[in-house]
Amino acid sequence: MIYGIGIDISEIKRVEQMKEKHANFISKTLTAAEHQQYLTRSAHKQAEYLAGRFSVKESFSKALGTGIGAAVGFQDLEVLDDESGKPTIKQSIFDGPVHVSISHTDSVVISEVILEEG
């Protein structure tokens, strides 16, 4: 049974502007392992990756019904690509299966998270 669905759309340029404006934006948004994956990409792909992780974490918090804040922070969720490139979420907030999808154009990224009751 589905517990919650969260969808987010973010402008890649806006996320990049936040990164430029706030020196600690990457370290607040990405976990250490996500940052390692981020660093392996070209500049354009880094922007997509950062916006994608930002969007997924927003989607997760919406699916949970809390939004980003006291209950769920950016560091509470880790979104890593597996060996085939599929994004997977590691977290300890929700006790059940978590499904994630990320897609983007040149200017926007959209993500969806589905939380299933375990």
Steps between C-alpha positions, in 0.01 A plus 500: 500500500626847415576718799586817305602646167720807462585689183737792457615707205804725530675733261861390460610862462331594829678220687829610344431858614441375854832314481679817386330718763556267797851358540374209712204407276663183365607376844151571640321333210723202411629227729870407477424205269276713278774763484744233378262407215448871426875556461532227234276694258567783255384851599170471311430154642590625848225762472248232396616267779478767771156618384383138479605417856347824628175414320486138621550605860216751461282228343575258783405755765176574314416128475558471873276803557750711691694709251868577558549621856516355848370153406706453182825675406712476188764297686240245617465367145765362268421456131767301319509353153550125493733330251238529223434869572168449682454740791438336836418659837671404823327632810377400844194725525239287326461129567389363165596478133591829331480547122665794326514639148696801373477658155625825354516723197771758443328738740286306750510185707196311623493227758243269647517294817251232597498369854344157557384373834723210603 
